[in-house]
Amino acid sequence: MRAIGAALVLAMLVLTGCQRESDTLVQVSGHIFVFNYRVAIATYLVTLNKKAPLPEGAVAIAEFENPSGGAPLVINEKIFPAWDKISLQSPPVHCVKKDRPYAVSIRLVDANGKELQSLKTTVTSDVDQSIMPGKPLVVGPFYTKNPEVFKPDGTVDYDSADTCPAT
């Protein structure tokens, strides 16, 4: 009787272990702020490594803390089964502060909206967004100098005045 009980406990432990493994569909593999000075835009970029197959129609819903305050910035990214890595990029953000952690929450859902996995992470910048120009330095597909920045008289107006609330 003891042997049967021990075998049942062992089987339950093995099955529980398998269940936990399959709960990890993706892992956060990277998270940074991307500052594109050419177009004067900053964004979050979070990358995920796929650890297990995801069902057809799966979607990643990411909520990025808004550095300007207010409601989080939300994106929905369709995940294709062939992807090994998933990149989630926020809409442009403003007022990123150096050394301040910003929260990111990610939910993976199936085609019916059932949650498959949720993750939380933070992204911290090593520079303030105040280093960015206030206007894009270039415009158009050929990276033409922005005439609002590079004036015909040779002066330059980077418009980098800080418009962020004091913290």
SETITI-92086 format. One record per residue: residue number from 1; residue in one letter; x, y, z of N, C-alpha, C, O in turn. Coordinates in Angstrom, 3 decimals, padded with zeros to 6 digits. Layout:
ATOM   drentor   drenke        n.X        n.Y        n.Z       ca.X       ca.Y       ca.Z        c.X        c.Y        c.Z        o.X        o.Y        o.Z
ATOM       NUM        A          X          Y          Z          X          Y          Z          X          Y          Z          X          Y          Z
...
//
This chain:
ATOM   drentor   drenke        n.X        n.Y        n.Z       ca.X       ca.Y       ca.Z        c.X        c.Y        c.Z        o.X        o.Y        o.Z
ATOM         1        M    000.814   -001.188    000.000    000.000    000.000    000.000    000.862    001.257    000.000    000.583    002.228   -000.703
ATOM         2        R    001.924    001.208    000.814    002.824    002.356    000.870    003.484    002.600   -000.484    003.665    003.747   -000.893
ATOM         3        A    003.834    001.544   -001.162    004.496    001.671   -002.467    003.560    002.340   -003.466    003.998    003.170   -004.263
ATOM         4        I    002.285    001.994   -003.433    001.311    002.608   -004.351    001.140    004.079   -004.010    001.095    004.922   -004.905
ATOM         5        G    001.046    004.394   -002.731    000.924    005.790   -002.300    002.143    006.611   -002.699    002.016    007.741   -003.171
ATOM         6        A    003.322    006.034   -002.506    004.552    006.734   -002.881    004.608    006.931   -004.393    005.046    007.982   -004.861
ATOM         7        A    004.175    005.946   -005.155    004.172    006.057   -006.625    003.202    007.141   -007.072    003.494    007.900   -007.996
ATOM         8        L    002.035    007.216   -006.408    001.062    008.259   -006.752    001.613    009.645   -006.447    001.459    010.560   -007.257
ATOM         9        V    002.247    009.815   -005.300    002.842    011.104   -004.939    003.928    011.467   -005.949    004.000    012.611   -006.398
ATOM        10        L    004.769    010.505   -006.306    005.832    010.749   -007.277    005.245    011.134   -008.631    005.741    012.060   -009.274
ATOM        11        A    004.206    010.446   -009.072    003.564    010.768   -010.354    002.981    012.174   -010.327    003.086    012.907   -011.310
ATOM        12        M    002.366    012.557   -009.207    001.789    013.895   -009.096    002.886    014.957   -009.150    002.707    015.996   -009.787
ATOM        13        L    004.001    014.711   -008.499    005.120    015.656   -008.534    005.666    015.806   -009.946    005.956    016.916   -010.391
ATOM        14        V    005.805    014.694   -010.646    006.305    014.749   -012.024    005.329    015.529   -012.899    005.754    016.385   -013.675
ATOM        15        L    004.048    015.256   -012.790    003.051    015.964   -013.592    003.004    017.439   -013.242    002.865    018.282   -014.129
ATOM        16        T    003.118    017.762   -011.966    003.143    019.163   -011.550    004.356    019.857   -012.138    004.261    020.994   -012.598
ATOM        17        G    005.485    019.187   -012.126    006.697    019.751   -012.715    006.522    020.013   -014.188    006.968    021.046   -014.686
ATOM        18        C    005.887    019.105   -014.898    005.641    019.294   -016.333    004.713    020.471   -016.566    004.918    021.258   -017.490
ATOM        19        Q    003.696    020.592   -015.734    002.748    021.698   -015.892    003.457    023.038   -015.746    003.203    023.956   -016.526
ATOM        20        R    004.334    023.163   -014.769    005.043    024.421   -014.564    005.928    024.750   -015.756    006.036    025.912   -016.147
ATOM        21        E    006.561    023.737   -016.336    007.401    023.979   -017.502    006.588    024.555   -018.654    007.039    025.480   -019.330
ATOM        22        S    005.389    024.013   -018.882    004.589    024.463   -020.018    003.960    025.836   -019.767    003.505    026.481   -020.711
ATOM        23        D    003.927    026.298   -018.499    003.394    027.626   -018.212    004.331    028.730   -018.703    003.891    029.858   -018.924
ATOM        24        T    005.607    028.417   -018.875    006.567    029.405   -019.343    006.657    029.298   -020.859    007.440    028.515   -021.397
ATOM        25        L    005.847    030.094   -021.532    005.844    030.096   -022.992    006.910    031.025   -023.545    007.522    030.746   -024.576
ATOM        26        V    007.127    032.149   -022.837    008.139    033.120   -023.254    008.870    033.634   -022.018    008.373    033.539   -020.896
ATOM        27        Q    010.077    034.185   -022.254    010.852    034.838   -021.210    011.325    036.180   -021.739    011.624    036.315   -022.925
ATOM        28        V    011.394    037.174   -020.861    011.949    038.467   -021.249    013.442    038.273   -021.482    014.158    037.793   -020.603
ATOM        29        S    013.907    038.650   -022.674    015.329    038.506   -022.984    016.028    039.855   -023.099    017.257    039.917   -023.101
ATOM        30        G    015.261    040.926   -023.193    015.864    042.241   -023.274    014.829    043.325   -023.062    013.650    043.138   -023.362
ATOM        31        H    015.274    044.464   -022.541    014.368    045.595   -022.336    015.202    046.864   -022.241    016.071    046.994   -021.378
ATOM        32        I    014.920    047.802   -023.151    015.668    049.059   -023.206    014.762    050.183   -023.689    013.670    049.948   -024.208
ATOM        33        F    015.243    051.407   -023.505    014.643    052.549   -024.178    015.473    052.801   -025.430    016.703    052.765   -025.382
ATOM        34        V    014.807    053.054   -026.540    015.487    053.383   -027.788    015.276    054.867   -028.035    014.141    055.331   -028.149
ATOM        35        F    016.373    055.609   -028.115    016.331    057.042   -028.403    016.796    057.246   -029.842    017.979    057.091   -030.144
ATOM        36        N    015.870    057.590   -030.720    016.208    057.843   -032.120    016.292    059.357   -032.300    015.286    060.020   -032.553
ATOM        37        Y    017.492    059.888   -032.168    017.679    061.341   -032.222    017.362    061.899   -033.603    016.984    063.065   -033.713
ATOM        38        R    017.502    061.109   -034.649    017.227    061.620   -035.996    015.787    062.079   -036.148    015.514    063.086   -036.800
ATOM        39        V    014.865    061.332   -035.540    013.456    061.691   -035.656    012.872    062.167   -034.326    011.663    062.374   -034.215
ATOM        40        A    013.731    062.339   -033.317    013.357    062.873   -032.004    012.245    062.066   -031.341    011.265    062.621   -030.844
ATOM        41        I    012.416    060.743   -031.344    011.418    059.855   -030.743    012.120    058.859   -029.822    013.180    058.328   -030.152
ATOM        42        A    011.516    058.621   -028.675    011.972    057.575   -027.759    010.855    056.549   -027.620    009.676    056.901   -027.602
ATOM        43        T    011.234    055.278   -027.523    010.269    054.196   -027.352    010.842    053.149   -026.401    012.055    053.045   -026.224
ATOM        44        Y    009.943    052.377   -025.797    010.350    051.174   -025.085    010.577    050.089   -026.139    009.926    050.091   -027.183
ATOM        45        L    011.495    049.169   -025.870    011.648    047.972   -026.688    011.878    046.808   -025.738    012.858    046.777   -024.994
ATOM        46        V    010.956    045.850   -025.778    011.054    044.657   -024.940    011.082    043.459   -025.879    010.243    043.342   -026.772
ATOM        47        T    012.051    042.567   -025.672    012.123    041.360   -026.497    011.856    040.141   -025.629    012.249    040.080   -024.464
ATOM        48        L    011.186    039.186   -026.224    010.834    037.940   -025.552    011.408    036.774   -026.338    011.357    036.773   -027.567
ATOM        49        N    011.953    035.782   -025.647    012.369    034.528   -026.266    011.254    033.525   -026.089    010.740    033.345   -024.985
ATOM        50        K    010.881    032.876   -027.167    009.844    031.855   -027.098    010.454    030.562   -026.558    011.468    030.086   -027.068
ATOM        51        K    009.827    029.999   -025.521    010.314    028.781   -024.878    009.456    027.559   -025.208    009.884    026.420   -025.020
ATOM        52        A    008.242    027.807   -025.701    007.323    026.729   -026.033    006.425    027.215   -027.170    006.288    028.420   -027.382
ATOM        53        P    005.819    026.291   -027.893    004.935    026.706   -028.993    003.739    027.512   -028.477    003.199    027.243   -027.404
ATOM        54        L    003.350    028.494   -029.264    002.172    029.299   -028.951    001.075    028.941   -029.938    001.355    028.634   -031.096
ATOM        55        P   -000.160    028.978   -029.492   -001.249    028.605   -030.393   -001.440    029.645   -031.503   -001.100    030.817   -031.343
ATOM        56        E   -001.984    029.193   -032.611   -002.319    030.082   -033.726   -003.261    031.170   -033.226   -004.215    030.886   -032.502
ATOM        57        G   -002.997    032.405   -033.610   -003.848    033.522   -033.216   -003.474    034.158   -031.888   -004.192    035.033   -031.401
ATOM        58        A   -002.357    033.733   -031.289   -001.936    034.304   -030.007   -001.551    035.772   -030.187   -001.070    036.183   -031.243
ATOM        59        V   -001.778    036.547   -029.126   -001.498    037.981   -029.140   -000.773    038.346   -027.845   -001.077    037.818   -026.775
ATOM        60        A    000.197    039.266   -027.966    000.845    039.838   -026.789    000.222    041.207   -026.559    000.187    042.039   -027.466
ATOM        61        I   -000.264    041.436   -025.359   -000.816    042.735   -024.971    000.154    043.325   -023.961    000.316    042.803   -022.858
ATOM        62        A    000.799    044.422   -024.351    001.798    045.040   -023.479    001.298    046.392   -023.004    000.768    047.182   -023.785
ATOM        63        E    001.470    046.648   -021.720    001.143    047.940   -021.110    002.441    048.553   -020.609    003.123    047.984   -019.757
ATOM        64        F    002.775    049.726   -021.152    003.989    050.436   -020.796    003.623    051.635   -019.927    002.737    052.411   -020.286
ATOM        65        E    004.292    051.790   -018.796    004.066    052.958   -017.958    004.351    054.219   -018.780    005.354    054.291   -019.490
ATOM        66        N    003.475    055.193   -018.679    003.636    056.432   -019.437    004.555    057.371   -018.653    004.159    057.871   -017.600
ATOM        67        P    005.781    057.623   -019.147    006.703    058.497   -018.414    006.171    059.916   -018.213    006.605    060.610   -017.294
ATOM        68        S    005.242    060.353   -019.057    004.634    061.677   -018.911    003.535    061.690   -017.863    003.042    062.755   -017.492
ATOM        69        G    003.149    060.516   -017.384    002.028    060.398   -016.462    000.781    059.998   -017.220    000.784    059.960   -018.450
ATOM        70        G   -000.255    059.707   -016.515   -001.507    059.324   -017.159   -001.601    057.823   -017.391   -000.852    057.032   -016.817
ATOM        71        A   -002.536    057.461   -018.242   -002.828    056.057   -018.510   -001.641    055.367   -019.185   -000.885    056.000   -019.921
ATOM        72        P   -001.481    054.054   -018.927   -000.407    053.318   -019.590   -000.619    053.308   -021.110   -001.740    053.458   -021.596
ATOM        73        L    000.468    053.130   -021.833    000.419    052.994   -023.283    000.260    051.510   -023.589    001.035    050.695   -023.090
ATOM        74        V   -000.724    051.147   -024.394   -001.052    049.745   -024.625   -000.885    049.406   -026.102   -001.304    050.157   -026.982
ATOM        75        I   -000.259    048.253   -026.351   -000.172    047.739   -027.723   -000.665    046.298   -027.745   -000.608    045.597   -026.735
ATOM        76        N   -001.143    045.870   -028.888   -001.519    044.479   -029.145   -000.678    044.008   -030.321   -000.752    044.581   -031.408
ATOM        77        E    000.113    042.976   -030.111    001.011    042.479   -031.153    000.664    041.034   -031.462    000.771    040.164   -030.598
ATOM        78        K    000.246    040.780   -032.702   -000.035    039.400   -033.118    001.281    038.637   -033.126    002.309    039.153   -033.564
ATOM        79        I    001.237    037.415   -032.643    002.422    036.566   -032.586    002.281    035.468   -033.635    001.289    034.739   -033.663
ATOM        80        F    003.273    035.365   -034.480    003.247    034.343   -035.516    003.988    033.103   -035.022    005.040    033.227   -034.394
ATOM        81        P    003.456    031.907   -035.296    004.051    030.669   -034.779    005.520    030.482   -035.155    006.259    029.854   -034.397
ATOM        82        A    005.960    030.993   -036.275    007.348    030.803   -036.722    008.343    031.674   -035.951    009.549    031.435   -036.013
ATOM        83        W    007.856    032.666   -035.238    008.756    033.568   -034.516    009.411    032.854   -033.332    008.737    032.191   -032.545
ATOM        84        D    010.734    033.000   -033.218    011.446    032.531   -032.029    011.608    033.664   -031.028    011.657    033.445   -029.818
ATOM        85        K    011.692    034.886   -031.561    011.809    036.087   -030.729    010.620    036.997   -031.036    010.163    037.081   -032.176
ATOM        86        I    010.139    037.660   -030.021    009.009    038.575   -030.151    009.490    039.943   -029.684    009.999    040.083   -028.573
ATOM        87        S    009.326    040.948   -030.535    009.725    042.319   -030.181    008.474    043.152   -029.961    007.572    043.177   -030.798
ATOM        88        L    008.433    043.831   -028.827    007.308    044.689   -028.483    007.825    046.112   -028.331    008.634    046.401   -027.449
ATOM        89        Q    007.351    046.994   -029.199    007.790    048.390   -029.164    006.599    049.278   -028.854    005.528    049.144   -029.445
ATOM        90        S    006.811    050.194   -027.906    005.738    051.099   -027.489    005.538    052.198   -028.520    006.382    052.401   -029.393
ATOM        91        P    004.425    052.903   -028.416    004.306    054.163   -029.155    005.358    055.133   -028.604    005.938    054.868   -027.551
ATOM        92        P    005.613    056.239   -029.288    006.590    057.206   -028.769    006.233    057.670   -027.354    005.067    057.880   -027.020
ATOM        93        V    007.280    057.822   -026.539    007.116    058.288   -025.158    007.869    059.594   -024.980    008.740    059.946   -025.777
ATOM        94        H    007.515    060.304   -023.918    008.123    061.598   -023.635    008.376    061.683   -022.131    007.604    061.138   -021.342
ATOM        95        C    009.432    062.352   -021.736    009.771    062.611   -020.326    010.466    061.446   -019.617    010.346    061.323   -018.398
ATOM        96        V    011.181    060.595   -020.336    011.932    059.510   -019.715    013.037    060.121   -018.856    013.796    060.973   -019.319
ATOM        97        K    013.119    059.680   -017.608    014.124    060.179   -016.664    015.187    059.108   -016.409    014.883    057.918   -016.328
ATOM        98        K    016.418    059.551   -016.287    017.563    058.678   -016.022    017.390    057.965   -014.688    016.937    058.560   -013.710
ATOM        99        D    017.753    056.689   -014.657    017.798    055.854   -013.453    016.446    055.616   -012.784    016.401    055.168   -011.639
ATOM       100        R    015.357    055.904   -013.471    014.032    055.640   -012.905    013.455    054.401   -013.575    013.351    054.367   -014.801
ATOM       101        P    013.075    053.380   -012.806    012.464    052.191   -013.418    011.015    052.471   -013.832    010.238    053.042   -013.067
ATOM       102        Y    010.670    052.063   -015.045    009.314    052.196   -015.571    008.732    050.793   -015.760    009.400    049.901   -016.285
ATOM       103        A    007.490    050.609   -015.330    006.854    049.291   -015.331    006.333    048.908   -016.718    005.824    049.739   -017.469
ATOM       104        V    006.481    047.616   -017.026    005.917    047.036   -018.240    005.228    045.739   -017.838    005.817    044.899   -017.157
ATOM       105        S    003.973    045.582   -018.265    003.218    044.351   -018.031    002.858    043.751   -019.378    002.420    044.461   -020.283
ATOM       106        I    003.043    042.444   -019.510    002.767    041.760   -020.778    001.871    040.571   -020.489    002.120    039.785   -019.574
ATOM       107        R    000.826    040.461   -021.289   -000.056    039.293   -021.205   -000.073    038.617   -022.572   -000.231    039.280   -023.597
ATOM       108        L    000.090    037.307   -022.583   -000.105    036.530   -023.802   -001.490    035.927   -023.728   -001.850    035.299   -022.732
ATOM       109        V   -002.259    036.114   -024.768   -003.618    035.569   -024.808   -003.797    034.773   -026.088   -003.149    035.043   -027.099
ATOM       110        D   -004.682    033.793   -026.032   -004.966    033.015   -027.244   -006.009    033.738   -028.083   -006.442    034.834   -027.726
ATOM       111        A   -006.413    033.140   -029.183   -007.352    033.772   -030.118   -008.700    034.079   -029.474   -009.420    034.962   -029.940
ATOM       112        N   -009.048    033.362   -028.409   -010.317    033.589   -027.712   -010.184    034.559   -026.548   -011.170    034.830   -025.862
ATOM       113        G   -008.983    035.089   -026.307   -008.776    036.028   -025.218   -008.385    035.379   -023.903   -008.232    036.078   -022.902
ATOM       114        K   -008.219    034.059   -023.875   -007.824    033.359   -022.651   -006.345    033.629   -022.383   -005.506    033.481   -023.272
ATOM       115        E   -006.034    034.029   -021.139   -004.648    034.333   -020.784   -003.816    033.066   -020.753   -004.183    032.076   -020.120
ATOM       116        L   -002.677    033.114   -021.454   -001.741    032.000   -021.489   -000.576    032.210   -020.520   -000.088    031.262   -019.905
ATOM       117        Q   -000.142    033.455   -020.396    000.971    033.785   -019.514    000.971    035.284   -019.283    000.541    036.052   -020.144
ATOM       118        S    001.453    035.701   -018.123    001.645    037.129   -017.871    003.051    037.335   -017.315    003.590    036.492   -016.598
ATOM       119        L    003.628    038.490   -017.673    004.984    038.839   -017.243    005.000    040.286   -016.809    004.212    041.103   -017.285
ATOM       120        K    005.897    040.590   -015.910    006.125    041.978   -015.501    007.624    042.212   -015.513    008.403    041.331   -015.151
ATOM       121        T    008.020    043.403   -015.931    009.416    043.794   -015.913    009.489    045.301   -015.755    008.462    045.979   -015.751
ATOM       122        T    010.676    045.817   -015.627    010.869    047.263   -015.610    011.954    047.609   -016.625    012.811    046.789   -016.957
ATOM       123        V    011.891    048.840   -017.103    012.895    049.351   -018.029    013.443    050.633   -017.415    012.687    051.516   -017.010
ATOM       124        T    014.774    050.724   -017.353    015.440    051.882   -016.778    016.406    052.451   -017.801    017.187    051.714   -018.402
ATOM       125        S    016.355    053.748   -017.998    017.247    054.411   -018.948    018.493    054.921   -018.232    018.442    055.295   -017.060
ATOM       126        D    019.610    054.930   -018.953    020.832    055.483   -018.370    021.042    056.943   -018.771    022.070    057.536   -018.443
ATOM       127        V    020.069    057.524   -019.481    020.107    058.947   -019.836    018.701    059.531   -019.737    017.707    058.814   -019.849
ATOM       128        D    018.636    060.851   -019.522    017.347    061.556   -019.565    016.968    061.813   -021.012    017.832    061.966   -021.876
ATOM       129        Q    015.683    061.859   -021.265    015.224    062.174   -022.606    015.520    063.628   -022.977    015.406    064.008   -024.143
ATOM       130        S    015.895    064.428   -022.003    016.212    065.833   -022.265    017.414    065.985   -023.202    017.649    067.071   -023.731
ATOM       131        I    018.176    064.907   -023.410    019.297    064.972   -024.358    018.818    064.955   -025.803    019.583    065.254   -026.720
ATOM       132        M    017.555    064.605   -026.005    017.000    064.499   -027.358    016.600    065.876   -027.878    016.195    066.746   -027.107
ATOM       133        P    016.716    066.064   -029.186    016.194    067.309   -029.759    014.673    067.311   -029.665    014.052    066.249   -029.650
ATOM       134        G    014.076    068.485   -029.603    012.626    068.605   -029.510    011.937    068.422   -030.844    010.736    068.158   -030.891
ATOM       135        K    012.686    068.560   -031.935    012.138    068.403   -033.283    012.987    067.386   -034.028    014.178    067.253   -033.747
ATOM       136        P    012.393    066.665   -034.976    013.192    065.732   -035.781    014.321    066.467   -036.508    014.118    067.562   -037.033
ATOM       137        L    015.499    065.864   -036.535    016.623    066.473   -037.236    016.523    066.292   -038.749    017.070    067.074   -039.526
ATOM       138        V    015.803    065.228   -039.145    015.647    064.936   -040.577    014.180    064.692   -040.893    013.391    064.340   -040.016
ATOM       139        V    013.829    064.884   -042.153    012.463    064.631   -042.618    012.525    063.878   -043.938    013.504    063.977   -044.677
ATOM       140        G    011.489    063.139   -044.221    011.381    062.462   -045.508    012.198    061.190   -045.595    012.983    060.872   -044.701
ATOM       141        P    012.000    060.465   -046.692    012.651    059.170   -046.860    014.156    059.258   -047.116    014.861    058.257   -046.991
ATOM       142        F    014.652    060.438   -047.470    016.074    060.579   -047.784    016.848    061.291   -046.678    017.960    061.770   -046.901
ATOM       143        Y    016.254    061.361   -045.476    016.894    062.009   -044.333    017.337    063.434   -044.668    018.466    063.833   -044.380
ATOM       144        T    016.434    064.182   -045.276    016.693    065.587   -045.585    016.707    066.371   -044.278    015.874    066.143   -043.401
ATOM       145        K    017.662    067.303   -044.152    017.726    068.119   -042.941    016.410    068.854   -042.752    015.850    069.419   -043.691
ATOM       146        N    015.931    068.831   -041.518    014.667    069.488   -041.183    014.876    071.009   -041.223    015.689    071.538   -040.466
ATOM       147        P    014.139    071.720   -042.109    014.319    073.172   -042.188    013.865    073.905   -040.925    014.258    075.053   -040.718
ATOM       148        E    013.044    073.271   -040.070    012.655    073.894   -038.809    013.810    073.870   -037.803    013.820    074.653   -036.853
ATOM       149        V    014.780    072.977   -038.006    015.935    072.870   -037.116    017.136    073.591   -037.721    017.781    074.415   -037.074
ATOM       150        F    017.414    073.261   -038.968    018.570    073.838   -039.657    018.084    074.996   -040.528    017.608    074.789   -041.645
ATOM       151        K    018.209    076.201   -040.011    017.671    077.413   -040.646    018.516    077.820   -041.865    019.710    077.526   -041.924
ATOM       152        P    017.887    078.497   -042.829    018.613    078.948   -044.026    019.763    079.902   -043.700    020.731    079.987   -044.457
ATOM       153        D    019.663    080.614   -042.585    020.734    081.565   -042.231    021.910    080.883   -041.518    022.847    081.555   -041.085
ATOM       154        G    021.860    079.538   -041.394    022.952    078.790   -040.786    022.780    078.522   -039.304    023.579    077.792   -038.718
ATOM       155        T    021.761    079.090   -038.685    021.528    078.828   -037.266    020.820    077.477   -037.105    020.223    076.944   -038.040
ATOM       156        V    020.913    076.958   -035.899    020.303    075.664   -035.585    019.413    075.842   -034.366    019.819    076.447   -033.374
ATOM       157        D    018.181    075.304   -034.446    017.233    075.374   -033.336    016.802    073.957   -032.984    015.904    073.398   -033.613
ATOM       158        Y    017.455    073.373   -031.963    017.128    072.003   -031.570    015.861    071.914   -030.731    015.348    070.818   -030.505
ATOM       159        D    015.345    073.057   -030.264    014.112    073.080   -029.473    014.137    071.993   -028.405    013.234    071.158   -028.345
ATOM       160        S    015.158    072.000   -027.569    015.286    070.957   -026.559    014.827    071.423   -025.181    015.252    070.876   -024.163
ATOM       161        A    013.958    072.435   -025.149    013.431    072.916   -023.860    012.700    071.768   -023.168    011.949    071.026   -023.802
ATOM       162        D    012.923    071.633   -021.887    012.290    070.574   -021.123    010.838    070.930   -020.851    010.552    071.904   -020.154
ATOM       163        T    009.923    070.145   -021.398    008.491    070.388   -021.207    007.876    069.359   -020.267    006.653    069.235   -020.188
ATOM       164        C    008.725    068.622   -019.556    008.237    067.585   -018.664    007.997    068.144   -017.268    008.704    069.050   -016.827
ATOM       165        P    006.995    067.601   -016.570    006.738    068.067   -015.205    007.929    067.727   -014.307    008.582    066.702   -014.503
ATOM       166        A    008.207    068.574   -013.338    009.292    068.327   -012.389    008.925    067.142   -011.518    007.770    066.970   -011.129
ATOM       167        T    009.929    066.327   -011.216    009.662    065.151   -010.362    010.417    065.239   -009.080    010.316    064.344   -008.242
//
